């Protein structure tokens, strides 16, 4: 996920959800509309510095925290990271991961 608009949007959405704030609640706090926020969160629209500041204030975070998205990866990037990590595991660790994945799949 190299597009900064997509990364920033995903981070805003992540922070909003972690604080149990709906899109509707956030748009009321920042003086926007749901369609606009949805486009921001989906990486289709960028916002002004003023809007960024309002979002940070509404989420009660420093503005720099909005740009802390190094941990947000695309599905392909996640798979690549997981495979890379799996290749370094011991047999015991691999068996544990295998059992964990089976248990997770059973949750569906």
Secondary structure, 3 states (H helix, E strand, C coil): CCCHHHHHHHHHHHHHHHCCCCHHHHHHHHCCCHHHHHHHHCCCCCCCHHHHHHHHHHCCCCHHHHHCCCCCCCHHHHHHHHHHHHCCCCHHHHHHHHHHHHHHHHCC
